[in-house]
Amino acid sequence: MLNKIGLPKNLLWGYIGLAIFMIGDGVEQAWISPYLVSRGMSIESASLLLTVYGISVAISAWLSGVFVQTLGPRKAMFFGLVSFILGSLGFIGLGIYNLNLWMMIPFYAIRGFGYPLFAYSFLIWINYSSPLEKRGTAVGWFWFMFSLGLSVLGPFYSSFSIPIFGHINTLWSSLIFVLIGSSLAIYVNKDKIPDSEIHPFTLSELLKGITILKQKQISIGLIVKTINGLAQYGLAVFMPLYLAGYGYSTTEWLQMWSMVFTVAIFANLFFGYVGDKFGWRKTIQWVGGVGYAIVLVLIYFTPQMIGHNFIMMSIVLSLCGITMAGYVPLSALFPLLAPDNKGAAMSILNLGAGLSTFLAPAIAGLFFQSLGAGGVLFIYAGFYILSAILTPFLKTQDELAQENNTINRSEKTLIK
């Protein structure tokens, strides 16, 4: 049954552990900032805390591929677990009780190292251990489990635990999920990757996470991956303000935004399968690139045409969850762009995911006042069209070699 649905049997406990780990990481995602402000922390301080956390996440995401390539996925995931635990002990135990910002910032940054090192290392593990013909579906299952824990079950658990245990004890309880999830993914999961894929940890191996950008395919892939997350991280910045002008409350916005990710977790599976059947690049280009651009234009015009209509607006916004999932095959395609340096290639993929968290709000901040929501949405849409234009250039090493052979044969024929 697992083979039929594209879930690698040899990594089953890893997938289950990932979902449980991400519940622990996701318990505070939806409420930490307003909670801190309600206790007297300034908005600027709360923003600084989250900004430093975001920087930590981006660095950890970038390092994950290199760590897996040099240490192996188990050790890399274990370091992610240790970072999360140490960061949580300091952030909760030494910082949050008294809102000691100078204790909270460094320890929340250490906590931020945890989940990318754990989760993205497992994503790379999947690329090593799943069959090529089903890799898109296997990666789709990764994003299903990742989002299920982080964006659905984590906040859902908090909605019940906070009234019973309070905010701080809910944070402490996250350690239970993280310990259970990591035990399943690291120790109960018995899958092994070939020793030949692990290189000695040296400075040159570490630098491959940067020097690999000299390869045109990898640089183009970084741009495409960065564009992938623009709407996901950008819409939350200004859409509540835009929709408020048409009578949508904050509660309605949160419900609609939650629906986007609920749709996305199932779309991740679907488009992983579609990518395997009809082509990874075609799925990224047309569903992710062109499809997302069209959806963003629809989001702008829909409230102008229908006014306050919660159901219709929810349906249109949910299309973001569908087109977002069009980029799922990118995680399967990326290692094939540099098959001899899969870990370094995946580091760049993960770096692109981190860069989205900065660029998306930055674009909104720069252009919302002058151009309004429409201007920002059209800028985002333009980037997604750019993504669609660039995607066909993401050719694997085998495809490039075949093209070179064809050109050489043609040249020889012309000479004759």
GUKOLKE-982679 format. One record per residue: y, z, x of N, C-alpha, C in turn; residue in three letters. Coordinates in steps of 0.1 Angstrom, whole numbers, padded with zeros to 4 digits, always signed. Example, Ala and Ser with C-alpha at 12.3 -4.5 7.8 and 13.67 -1.06 7.14 Angstrom:
2
-0057+0078+0132-0045+0078+0123-0033+0078+0132ALA;-0022+0071+0128-0011+0071+0137+0000+0079+0129SER;
% end
This chain:
416
-0012+0000+0008+0000+0000+0000+0013+0000+0009MET;+0012+0008+0019+0024+0009+0028+0027-0005+0034LEU;+0016-0012+0038+0018-0025+0044+0024-0035+0034ASN;+0020-0034+0022+0025-0043+0011+0040-0041+0009LYS;+0045-0029+0010+0059-0026+0008+0067-0027+0021ILE;+0061-0030+0032+0068-0032+0045+0071-0019+0052GLY;+0065-0008+0048+0068+0005+0055+0057+0007+0066LEU;+0061+0007+0078+0051+0008+0089+0043+0021+0088PRO;+0030+0020+0086+0022+0032+0085+0022+0041+0097LYS;+0023+0035+0109+0023+0042+0121+0036+0051+0123ASN;+0046+0048+0115+0059+0055+0116+0062+0063+0104LEU;+0053+0065+0095+0055+0071+0082+0062+0084+0083LEU;+0057+0093+0092+0062+0107+0093+0076+0106+0099TRP;+0079+0096+0107+0092+0094+0112+0102+0092+0101GLY;+0099+0083+0092+0108+0079+0081+0110+0092+0072TYR;+0099+0099+0069+0101+0111+0061+0110+0121+0068ILE;+0107+0123+0081+0115+0133+0089+0130+0129+0089GLY;+0132+0116+0091+0146+0111+0091+0153+0115+0078LEU;+0147+0112+0066+0154+0115+0054+0157+0130+0053ALA;+0148+0139+0057+0150+0153+0056+0161+0158+0066ILE;+0160+0152+0078+0171+0155+0088+0184+0152+0082PHE;+0186+0140+0076+0199+0135+0071+0204+0143+0059MET;+0195+0150+0052+0199+0159+0041+0207+0170+0048ILE;+0202+0175+0059+0209+0186+0066+0222+0182+0071GLY;+0223+0170+0077+0235+0165+0082+0245+0162+0071ASP;+0240+0158+0059+0249+0154+0048+0254+0165+0039GLY;+0250+0177+0041+0254+0188+0031+0269+0189+0030VAL;+0276+0187+0041+0291+0190+0040+0299+0177+0039GLU;+0293+0166+0039+0301+0153+0040+0311+0152+0029GLN;+0308+0156+0017+0317+0153+0006+0327+0164+0003ALA;+0326+0176+0011+0335+0187+0007+0341+0194+0019TRP;+0338+0191+0031+0342+0200+0042+0357+0200+0044ILE;+0364+0188+0042+0378+0187+0044+0386+0194+0033SER;+0383+0192+0020+0391+0199+0010+0388+0214+0010PRO;+0376+0218+0014+0372+0232+0015+0381+0239+0026TYR;+0382+0233+0037+0390+0239+0048+0405+0240+0044LEU;+0410+0229+0037+0424+0229+0033+0426+0240+0022VAL;+0416+0242+0013+0417+0252+0003+0418+0266+0009SER;+0412+0268+0021+0412+0281+0027+0425+0283+0036ARG;+0433+0273+0036+0446+0275+0043+0448+0267+0056GLY;+0438+0259+0060+0440+0250+0071+0449+0238+0067MET;+0458+0234+0076+0467+0223+0073+0459+0210+0072SER;+0464+0200+0065+0458+0187+0064+0457+0181+0077ILE;+0467+0183+0085+0468+0177+0099+0456+0182+0107GLU;+0454+0195+0107+0443+0202+0115+0430+0197+0110SER;+0428+0196+0097+0415+0191+0091+0413+0177+0096ALA;+0423+0169+0095+0422+0155+0100+0418+0154+0114SER;+0425+0162+0123+0422+0163+0137+0407+0166+0139LEU;+0402+0176+0132+0388+0180+0133+0379+0168+0130LEU;+0382+0161+0119+0373+0150+0115+0374+0138+0125LEU;+0386+0136+0130+0388+0125+0140+0380+0128+0152THR;+0381+0140+0158+0373+0143+0170+0358+0142+0167VAL;+0354+0146+0155+0340+0144+0151+0336+0129+0151TYR;+0345+0121+0145+0343+0107+0145+0341+0100+0159GLY;+0350+0105+0168+0349+0100+0182+0335+0104+0188ILE;+0331+0116+0185+0318+0121+0190+0307+0113+0185SER;+0307+0110+0172+0297+0102+0166+0296+0088+0172VAL;+0308+0082+0175+0308+0068+0181+0302+0068+0195ALA;+0306+0078+0203+0301+0079+0216+0285+0081+0216ILE;+0281+0090+0207+0267+0093+0206+0259+0081+0202SER;+0265+0074+0192+0258+0061+0187+0257+0051+0198ALA;+0267+0050+0207+0266+0041+0218+0256+0045+0228TRP;+0255+0058+0231+0246+0063+0241+0231+0063+0236LEU;+0229+0062+0223+0215+0064+0218+0206+0053+0224SER;+0210+0040+0224+0202+0030+0229+0198+0031+0243GLY;+0208+0035+0252+0205+0037+0266+0196+0048+0268VAL;+0198+0059+0261+0189+0071+0262+0174+0067+0258PHE;+0173+0060+0248+0159+0056+0244+0153+0047+0254VAL;+0161+0038+0260+0155+0029+0270+0152+0036+0283GLN;+0158+0047+0286+0155+0054+0298+0147+0067+0297THR;+0148+0073+0285+0141+0086+0283+0130+0085+0273LEU;+0130+0074+0265+0120+0073+0254+0126+0079+0241GLY;+0122+0075+0229+0128+0079+0217+0126+0094+0214PRO;+0114+0099+0217+0112+0114+0214+0122+0123+0221ARG;+0124+0120+0234+0133+0129+0241+0148+0127+0236LYS;+0151+0114+0233+0165+0111+0228+0167+0119+0215ALA;+0157+0118+0206+0158+0125+0193+0158+0140+0195MET;+0151+0145+0204+0151+0159+0207+0165+0164+0212PHE;+0171+0156+0220+0185+0159+0224+0195+0159+0213PHE;+0192+0150+0203+0200+0150+0191+0199+0162+0183GLY;+0186+0167+0182+0183+0180+0175+0190+0192+0182LEU;+0189+0192+0195+0195+0203+0202+0211+0203+0200VAL;+0217+0191+0201+0231+0190+0199+0235+0195+0185SER;+0228+0191+0175+0231+0196+0161+0230+0211+0160PHE;+0219+0217+0166+0218+0231+0164+0229+0239+0172ILE;+0231+0235+0185+0241+0242+0192+0255+0240+0186LEU;+0258+0228+0181+0271+0226+0175+0273+0234+0162GLY;+0262+0235+0154+0262+0243+0142+0264+0257+0145SER;+0257+0263+0154+0258+0277+0158+0273+0280+0161LEU;+0279+0272+0169+0293+0275+0173+0303+0272+0162GLY;+0301+0261+0155+0310+0257+0145+0310+0267+0133PHE;+0298+0271+0129+0297+0280+0117+0299+0294+0122ILE;+0292+0298+0132+0292+0312+0136+0304+0317+0143GLY;+0311+0308+0151+0323+0312+0158+0336+0307+0153LEU;+0335+0296+0145+0347+0290+0141+0351+0291+0126GLY;+0342+0288+0117+0346+0286+0103+0350+0299+0096ILE;+0344+0310+0100+0346+0322+0093+0361+0326+0093TYR;+0367+0324+0105+0381+0328+0107+0390+0316+0109ASN;+0385+0304+0106+0392+0291+0108+0398+0290+0122LEU;+0390+0293+0132+0394+0292+0145+0393+0278+0150ASN;+0404+0270+0149+0404+0256+0151+0399+0252+0165LEU;+0403+0260+0175+0399+0257+0189+0385+0260+0192TRP;+0378+0267+0184+0363+0269+0185+0357+0258+0176MET;+0363+0255+0165+0357+0245+0155+0356+0231+0161MET;+0367+0227+0168+0368+0213+0173+0357+0210+0183ILE;+0356+0218+0194+0345+0214+0203+0331+0215+0198PRO;+0328+0225+0190+0315+0226+0185+0312+0216+0174PHE;+0322+0213+0166+0319+0202+0156+0317+0189+0162TYR;+0323+0187+0174+0321+0175+0182+0307+0175+0187ALA;+0302+0186+0192+0288+0187+0197+0278+0184+0185ILE;+0282+0190+0174+0273+0187+0162+0273+0172+0159ARG;+0285+0166+0161+0286+0152+0158+0277+0143+0167GLY;+0274+0148+0179+0265+0141+0187+0250+0141+0182PHE;+0248+0150+0173+0234+0152+0168+0228+0140+0160GLY;+0234+0137+0149+0227+0128+0140+0226+0113+0146TYR;+0236+0108+0153+0234+0094+0158+0223+0094+0168PRO;+0223+0104+0177+0213+0104+0187+0199+0105+0181LEU;+0198+0113+0170+0185+0114+0164+0181+0102+0156PHE;+0190+0098+0147+0187+0087+0137+0187+0073+0144ALA;+0197+0070+0152+0197+0057+0158+0186+0055+0168TYR;+0182+0066+0174+0171+0065+0184+0158+0061+0176SER;+0157+0067+0164+0145+0063+0156+0146+0049+0151PHE;+0158+0044+0149+0160+0030+0145+0155+0021+0156LEU;+0158+0024+0169+0154+0016+0180+0138+0017+0181ILE;+0133+0029+0179+0118+0031+0179+0112+0021+0169TRP;+0118+0020+0157+0112+0010+0147+0112-0004+0153ILE;+0122-0008+0160+0123-0021+0166+0112-0023+0177ASN;+0108-0013+0184+0097-0013+0193+0084-0014+0187TYR;+0082-0007+0176+0068-0005+0170+0065-0012+0157SER;+0074-0020+0152+0070-0027+0139+0068-0042+0142SER;+0060-0048+0135+0057-0063+0137+0069-0071+0134PRO;+0071-0081+0142+0084-0089+0141+0085-0095+0127LEU;+0074-0100+0121+0075-0107+0108+0079-0098+0097GLU;+0078-0085+0099+0082-0075+0088+0093-0065+0093LYS;+0099-0069+0104+0109-0060+0110+0121-0058+0101ARG;+0126-0068+0094+0137-0067+0085+0134-0057+0074GLY;+0122-0057+0068+0118-0048+0058+0117-0034+0064THR;+0112-0033+0076+0110-0019+0083+0124-0013+0085ALA;+0134-0021+0089+0147-0017+0091+0154-0013+0078VAL;+0151-0021+0068+0156-0018+0054+0151-0004+0050GLY;+0139+0000+0053+0134+0013+0050+0141+0024+0058TRP;+0145+0020+0070+0153+0030+0078+0166+0033+0071PHE;+0173+0023+0067+0186+0025+0060+0184+0031+0047TRP;+0173+0029+0040+0170+0035+0027+0169+0050+0029PHE;+0161+0054+0039+0158+0069+0042+0171+0075+0047MET;+0178+0068+0056+0191+0074+0062+0201+0077+0051PHE;+0203+0067+0042+0213+0068+0032+0209+0078+0021SER;+0196+0078+0018+0190+0087+0008+0193+0101+0012LEU;+0191+0105+0024+0194+0118+0029+0208+0122+0030GLY;+0216+0113+0037+0230+0115+0040+0239+0114+0028LEU;+0238+0104+0020+0248+0101+0010+0243+0105-0004SER;+0230+0107-0006+0226+0110-0020+0220+0125-0021VAL;+0209+0128-0013+0203+0141-0015+0211+0152-0008LEU;+0218+0149+0003+0226+0159+0009+0237+0165+0000GLY;+0246+0156-0005+0256+0160-0015+0250+0166-0028PRO;+0239+0161-0032+0232+0166-0044+0228+0180-0042PHE;+0222+0183-0031+0217+0196-0027+0229+0206-0027TYR;+0240+0201-0021+0252+0210-0020+0258+0213-0034SER;+0257+0204-0043+0262+0207-0057+0255+0218-0063SER;+0243+0221-0059+0235+0232-0065+0236+0245-0056PHE;+0237+0243-0043+0236+0254-0034+0250+0262-0033SER;+0261+0254-0033+0274+0260-0032+0277+0271-0043ILE;+0274+0268-0056+0276+0278-0066+0267+0291-0064PRO;+0256+0289-0058+0246+0300-0056+0249+0307-0043ILE;+0250+0300-0032+0250+0306-0019+0264+0306-0012PHE;+0273+0297-0017+0286+0296-0011+0286+0285-0001GLY;+0298+0281+0003+0300+0270+0013+0294+0273+0026HIS;+0297+0284+0032+0292+0287+0046+0277+0289+0046ILE;+0271+0296+0037+0257+0297+0037+0250+0283+0034ASN;+0257+0275+0027+0251+0261+0026+0251+0254+0039THR;+0261+0256+0047+0261+0250+0061+0250+0256+0069LEU;+0248+0269+0068+0237+0275+0076+0223+0269+0071TRP;+0222+0267+0058+0209+0261+0053+0206+0247+0058SER;+0216+0240+0063+0214+0227+0068+0204+0227+0080SER;+0204+0238+0088+0195+0239+0099+0181+0239+0095LEU;+0178+0244+0083+0164+0244+0078+0159+0229+0077ILE;+0167+0221+0070+0164+0207+0068+0162+0200+0081PHE;+0172+0202+0090+0172+0196+0103+0159+0199+0111VAL;+0155+0212+0111+0143+0216+0119+0131+0210+0113LEU;+0130+0210+0100+0118+0204+0093+0117+0189+0096ILE;+0128+0182+0094+0129+0168+0095+0126+0164+0110GLY;+0131+0171+0119+0129+0167+0133+0115+0170+0138SER;+0109+0181+0132+0095+0184+0136+0086+0172+0131SER;+0088+0167+0119+0080+0156+0114+0082+0144+0122LEU;+0095+0140+0125+0098+0127+0131+0094+0127+0146ALA;+0095+0139+0153+0093+0139+0167+0078+0143+0170ILE;+0073+0152+0163+0060+0158+0167+0048+0154+0158TYR;+0050+0154+0145+0039+0149+0136+0037+0134+0137VAL;+0048+0127+0139+0048+0113+0141+0042+0110+0155ASN;+0030+0104+0155+0022+0102+0167+0024+0088+0174LYS;+0032+0080+0168+0033+0066+0173+0039+0067+0188ASP;+0035+0057+0196+0040+0056+0209+0045+0042+0212LYS;+0055+0041+0220+0060+0028+0224+0054+0025+0238ILE;+0053+0013+0242+0047+0009+0255+0055+0015+0267PRO;+0048+0020+0277+0055+0026+0289+0064+0016+0296ASP;+0060+0003+0294+0068-0008+0301+0082-0009+0295SER;+0084-0004+0284+0097-0005+0277+0107+0006+0282GLU;+0102+0016+0289+0110+0027+0294+0113+0025+0309ILE;+0126+0025+0312+0131+0023+0325+0136+0036+0331HIS;+0135+0037+0344+0141+0050+0351+0155+0052+0347PRO;+0159+0064+0346+0173+0068+0342+0182+0067+0355PHE;+0190+0056+0356+0199+0054+0367+0213+0051+0362THR;+0222+0051+0371+0236+0047+0367+0237+0033+0363LEU;+0229+0024+0369+0229+0010+0365+0224+0008+0351SER;+0213+0016+0347+0208+0015+0334+0218+0020+0324GLU;+0225+0031+0327+0236+0036+0318+0247+0026+0316LEU;+0250+0019+0327+0261+0009+0327+0258-0003+0319LEU;+0245-0005+0317+0240-0017+0309+0246-0016+0295LYS;+0249-0004+0290+0255-0003+0277+0269-0008+0276GLY;+0274-0012+0288+0288-0018+0289+0286-0032+0294ILE;+0279-0034+0305+0279-0047+0312+0271-0057+0303THR;+0263-0053+0294+0256-0062+0285+0266-0070+0276ILE;+0278-0065+0275+0288-0072+0267+0292-0085+0273LEU;+0288-0087+0286+0291-0100+0292+0283-0112+0285LYS;+0272-0108+0279+0265-0118+0271+0272-0121+0258GLN;+0275-0134+0257+0283-0138+0245+0277-0134+0232LYS;+0263-0135+0231+0257-0132+0218+0259-0117+0215GLN;+0259-0108+0225+0260-0094+0222+0275-0091+0218ILE;+0284-0097+0225+0299-0095+0221+0301-0100+0207SER;+0296-0111+0203+0298-0116+0189+0291-0107+0180ILE;+0279-0102+0183+0272-0092+0175+0280-0079+0173GLY;+0287-0075+0183+0295-0063+0182+0306-0065+0172LEU;+0313-0077+0172+0323-0080+0162+0317-0080+0148ILE;+0306-0086+0146+0300-0087+0133+0296-0073+0128VAL;+0290-0065+0136+0287-0051+0132+0299-0043+0129LYS;+0309-0044+0137+0322-0037+0134+0327-0041+0120THR;+0327-0054+0117+0332-0058+0104+0324-0053+0093ILE;+0311-0052+0095+0301-0047+0085+0306-0035+0078ASN;+0311-0025+0086+0315-0012+0080+0329-0010+0075GLY;+0338-0021+0076+0352-0020+0073+0354-0015+0059LEU;+0348-0021+0049+0350-0018+0035+0344-0004+0032ALA;+0333-0001+0038+0326+0012+0035+0335+0023+0039GLN;+0342+0022+0051+0350+0033+0055+0365+0032+0051TYR;+0369+0020+0047+0383+0018+0044+0386+0020+0029GLY;+0377+0016+0020+0381+0017+0006+0384+0031+0001LEU;+0376+0041+0007+0378+0055+0003+0392+0060+0007ALA;+0399+0053+0016+0412+0057+0020+0423+0054+0010VAL;+0422+0043+0004+0433+0038-0005+0429+0035-0019PHE;+0417+0032-0022+0413+0028-0036+0415+0039-0046MET;+0414+0052-0043+0417+0062-0054+0432+0061-0058PRO;+0441+0058-0048+0455+0056-0051+0457+0044-0060LEU;+0451+0033-0056+0452+0020-0064+0447+0022-0078TYR;+0435+0027-0079+0429+0029-0093+0437+0039-0101LEU;+0443+0049-0095+0450+0059-0103+0462+0052-0111ALA;+0467+0041-0106+0477+0034-0113+0472+0027-0126GLY;+0459+0026-0127+0453+0021-0139+0446+0031-0148TYR;+0449+0044-0145+0443+0055-0153+0430+0061-0148GLY;+0425+0057-0137+0413+0062-0132+0415+0076-0125TYR;+0407+0086-0129+0409+0099-0123+0401+0100-0110SER;+0404+0111-0103+0397+0113-0090+0382+0115-0093THR;+0379+0122-0103+0365+0124-0107+0358+0111-0110THR;+0364+0102-0117+0358+0089-0120+0356+0081-0107GLU;+0366+0082-0098+0365+0074-0085+0353+0080-0077TRP;+0351+0093-0077+0340+0099-0069+0327+0094-0075LEU;+0326+0094-0088+0314+0090-0095+0311+0075-0092GLN;+0321+0067-0092+0319+0052-0089+0315+0050-0075MET;+0321+0058-0066+0318+0056-0052+0304+0061-0049TRP;+0300+0072-0055+0286+0076-0054+0276+0066-0059SER;+0280+0059-0069+0271+0048-0075+0269+0037-0065MET;+0280+0034-0057+0279+0023-0047+0268+0026-0037VAL;+0267+0039-0033+0256+0042-0023+0243+0043-0029PHE;+0242+0047-0042+0230+0048-0049+0224+0034-0050THR;+0232+0024-0053+0228+0010-0054+0224+0005-0040VAL;+0232+0009-0030+0230+0004-0016+0216+0008-0011ALA;+0211+0020-0014+0199+0024-0008+0187+0015-0013ILE;+0188+0011-0025+0177+0002-0030+0179-0012-0025PHE;+0192-0016-0024+0195-0030-0019+0191-0031-0005ALA;+0192-0020+0003+0187-0021+0017+0173-0026+0018ASN;+0164-0020+0009+0150-0025+0009+0149-0039+0005LEU;+0156-0043-0005+0155-0057-0010+0159-0067+0000PHE;+0171-0065+0006+0176-0075+0015+0169-0074+0029PHE;+0162-0063+0032+0154-0063+0044+0142-0073+0041GLY;+0136-0072+0029+0125-0081+0025+0130-0096+0025TYR;+0142-0098+0019+0148-0111+0017+0150-0117+0031VAL;+0155-0109+0040+0158-0114+0054+0145-0119+0061GLY;+0134-0111+0059+0121-0115+0065+0116-0128+0059ASP;+0119-0131+0046+0114-0142+0039+0122-0155+0041LYS;+0135-0153+0041+0144-0165+0041+0153-0166+0053PHE;+0152-0156+0062+0160-0157+0074+0170-0146+0075GLY;+0170-0140+0087+0180-0128+0089+0194-0133+0089TRP;+0197-0144+0097+0211-0148+0098+0216-0153+0085ARG;+0208-0160+0077+0213-0165+0064+0217-0153+0055LYS;+0208-0143+0055+0211-0131+0047+0224-0124+0051THR;+0226-0122+0064+0238-0116+0069+0250-0125+0066ILE;+0249-0138+0068+0261-0147+0066+0265-0148+0052GLN;+0255-0150+0043+0259-0153+0029+0260-0141+0020TRP;+0251-0132+0021+0252-0120+0013+0262-0110+0019VAL;+0261-0107+0032+0270-0097+0038+0284-0103+0040GLY;+0285-0115+0046+0298-0120+0049+0306-0126+0037GLY;+0301-0137+0032+0307-0144+0021+0307-0135+0008VAL;+0295-0129+0006+0294-0121-0006+0303-0109-0007GLY;+0305-0102+0005+0314-0091+0005+0328-0095+0003TYR;+0332-0106+0009+0346-0111+0008+0349-0114-0007ALA;+0340-0120-0014+0342-0123-0028+0343-0110-0036ILE;+0334-0100-0033+0335-0088-0040+0348-0080-0038VAL;+0353-0080-0026+0366-0074-0024+0378-0080-0032LEU;+0377-0093-0033+0387-0100-0041+0386-0095-0056VAL;+0373-0095-0061+0371-0090-0074+0375-0076-0077LEU;+0374-0067-0067+0378-0053-0068+0393-0053-0070ILE;+0400-0061-0064+0415-0061-0065+0419-0066-0079TYR;+0413-0076-0084+0418-0082-0097+0412-0076-0109PHE;+0400-0069-0108+0394-0064-0120+0402-0054-0128THR;+0408-0043-0121+0416-0034-0129+0428-0040-0135PRO;+0433-0051-0129+0445-0058-0134+0441-0065-0147GLN;+0429-0070-0148+0424-0077-0160+0419-0068-0171MET;+0412-0057-0167+0405-0049-0177+0412-0035-0179ILE;+0421-0032-0170+0428-0019-0172+0418-0008-0169GLY;+0418+0003-0177+0409+0014-0175+0396+0012-0183HIS;+0386+0008-0175+0373+0006-0181+0362+0010-0171ASN;+0358+0023-0172+0350+0029-0162+0337+0021-0160PHE;+0330+0017-0170+0317+0010-0169+0319-0003-0161ILE;+0329-0011-0165+0330-0024-0158+0335-0022-0144MET;+0344-0013-0141+0348-0011-0128+0337-0005-0119MET;+0328+0003-0125+0316+0008-0118+0307-0003-0114SER;+0305-0013-0123+0296-0024-0120+0302-0033-0108ILE;+0315-0035-0109+0321-0043-0098+0321-0036-0085VAL;+0324-0023-0085+0323-0016-0072+0309-0015-0067LEU;+0299-0014-0076+0285-0013-0072+0281-0026-0064SER;+0288-0037-0067+0285-0049-0059+0287-0047-0044LEU;+0296-0037-0041+0298-0034-0026+0285-0029-0020CYS;+0277-0021-0028+0265-0016-0023+0255-0027-0021GLY;+0255-0037-0029+0246-0049-0028+0250-0057-0015ILE;+0262-0061-0014+0266-0069-0003+0266-0062+0010THR;+0269-0049+0010+0268-0040+0022+0254-0041+0028MET;+0244-0042+0019+0230-0042+0023+0226-0056+0029ALA;+0235-0066+0027+0232-0079+0033+0232-0079+0048GLY;+0238-0068+0054+0238-0067+0069+0226-0060+0074TYR;+0217-0056+0066+0205-0048+0071+0197-0056+0082VAL;+0195-0069+0080+0187-0076+0090+0194-0077+0104PRO;+0207-0073+0105+0214-0073+0118+0207-0063+0127LEU;+0202-0052+0122+0195-0042+0130+0182-0047+0136SER;+0176-0057+0129+0163-0063+0134+0166-0074+0144ALA;+0177-0081+0141+0181-0093+0150+0186-0089+0163LEU;+0194-0078+0164+0201-0074+0176+0192-0073+0188PHE;+0181-0066+0188+0173-0064+0200+0168-0077+0205PRO;+0166-0087+0197+0161-0100+0201+0172-0108+0209LEU;+0185-0104+0207+0195-0111+0215+0194-0108+0230LEU;+0188-0096+0233+0186-0093+0247+0173-0086+0248ALA;+0162-0093+0248+0148-0087+0247+0145-0079+0259PRO;+0151-0081+0270+0148-0074+0283+0156-0061+0283ASP;+0166-0059+0275+0174-0047+0274+0177-0043+0260ASN;+0166-0041+0253+0167-0038+0238+0175-0025+0236LYS;+0173-0015+0244+0181-0003+0242+0196-0005+0244GLY;+0200-0012+0255+0214-0014+0257+0220-0023+0246ALA;+0212-0032+0241+0216-0041+0229+0219-0032+0217ALA;+0209-0023+0214+0211-0014+0203+0222-0004+0204MET;+0225-0001+0217+0237+0007+0219+0250+0000+0214SER;+0251-0013+0217+0262-0020+0212+0263-0021+0197ILE;+0251-0023+0191+0250-0023+0176+0255-0010+0171LEU;+0251+0001+0176+0255+0014+0172+0270+0017+0175ASN;+0275+0011+0186+0289+0013+0189+0297+0006+0178LEU;+0293-0006+0174+0300-0013+0163+0301-0005+0150GLY;+0290+0002+0147+0290+0011+0135+0300+0022+0137ALA;+0302+0027+0149+0312+0038+0152+0326+0033+0152GLY;+0328+0020+0157+0341+0015+0157+0347+0012+0143LEU;+0338+0010+0134+0342+0007+0120+0349+0020+0114SER;+0344+0032+0118+0350+0044+0113+0365+0046+0117THR;+0369+0039+0128+0383+0040+0133+0391+0029+0127PHE;+0386+0017+0128+0394+0005+0125+0397+0004+0110LEU;+0387+0007+0102+0389+0006+0088+0401+0014+0082ALA;+0401+0028+0085+0413+0035+0081+0426+0031+0088PRO;+0425+0026+0100+0437+0022+0108+0443+0010+0101ALA;+0435+0000+0097+0440-0011+0090+0447-0007+0076ILE;+0440+0002+0069+0446+0007+0057+0459+0014+0059ALA;+0460+0022+0070+0472+0030+0073+0483+0021+0077GLY;+0480+0010+0084+0491+0001+0089+0497-0008+0078LEU;+0488-0012+0068+0493-0023+0059+0494-0018+0045PHE;+0489-0006+0041+0489-0003+0027+0504-0001+0022PHE;+0512+0005+0029+0526+0007+0024+0534-0006+0023GLN;+0532-0015+0032+0539-0028+0032+0533-0038+0023SER;+0520-0039+0023+0513-0050+0016+0506-0045+0003LEU;+0504-0032+0002+0497-0027-0010+0482-0028-0009GLY;+0475-0024-0019+0460-0024-0019+0455-0039-0018ALA;+0462-0048-0025+0458-0062-0025+0459-0068-0010GLY;+0469-0064-0003+0470-0069+0011+0459-0064+0019GLY;+0456-0051+0018+0445-0046+0026+0432-0052+0023VAL;+0429-0053+0010+0417-0059+0005+0415-0073+0010LEU;+0426-0081+0010+0425-0095+0014+0423-0095+0030PHE;+0429-0086+0037+0427-0085+0051+0412-0082+0054ILE;+0406-0073+0047+0392-0070+0048+0384-0082+0045TYR;+0387-0089+0034+0380-0101+0030+0380-0111+0041ALA;+0392-0113+0047+0393-0123+0058+0384-0119+0069GLY;+0382-0107+0073+0373-0102+0083+0359-0106+0080PHE;+0355-0104+0067+0341-0107+0063+0339-0122+0064TYR;+0348-0130+0060+0347-0144+0062+0345-0148+0077ILE;+0353-0141+0086+0351-0143+0100+0337-0139+0104LEU;+0332-0128+0099+0318-0124+0101+0308-0135+0098SER;+0310-0141+0086+0301-0152+0082+0302-0164+0091ALA;+0314-0167+0096+0316-0178+0106+0308-0175+0119ILE;+0309-0162+0124+0303-0159+0137+0288-0157+0136LEU;+0282-0154+0125+0268-0150+0124+0259-0161+0129THR;+0261-0174+0126+0252-0185+0131+0251-0185+0146PRO;+0261-0180+0153+0261-0180+0168+0252-0169+0173PHE;+0247-0160+0165+0238-0149+0170+0224-0154+0171LEU;+0222-0162+0182+0209-0168+0185+0201-0160+0195LYS;+0188-0159+0193+0180-0152+0202+0178-0159+0215THR;+0173-0152+0225+0170-0158+0238+0160-0170+0237GLN;+0150-0169+0229+0140-0180+0227+0147-0192+0221ASP;+0156-0190+0211+0163-0201+0205+0172-0208+0215GLU;+0179-0200+0223+0188-0206+0233+0180-0214+0243LEU;+0168-0209+0247+0160-0216+0257+0155-0229+0251ALA;+0151-0229+0238+0147-0241+0232+0158-0252+0231GLN;+0170-0247+0228+0182-0256+0227+0185-0262+0241GLU;+0184-0254+0252+0186-0259+0265+0176-0269+0269ASN;+0163-0267+0265+0153-0277+0268+0155-0290+0261ASN;+0160-0289+0248+0163-0301+0240+0174-0309+0247THR;+0184-0302+0251+0196-0308+0258+0191-0315+0271ILE;+0183-0308+0278+0179-0314+0291+0170-0326+0289ASN;+0162-0326+0279+0154-0338+0276+0162-0349+0271ARG;+0173-0346+0263+0182-0357+0259+0190-0363+0270SER;+0194-0354+0280+0201-0359+0292+0192-0368+0300GLU;+0180-0364+0302+0170-0372+0310+0168-0386+0303LYS;+0167-0386+0290+0165-0398+0282+0177-0407+0284THR;+0189-0402+0284+0201-0410+0285+0202-0416+0299LEU;+0198-0408+0309+0198-0413+0323+0188-0425+0325ILE;+0177-0423+0319+0167-0434+0319+0172-0447+0313LYS;
% end
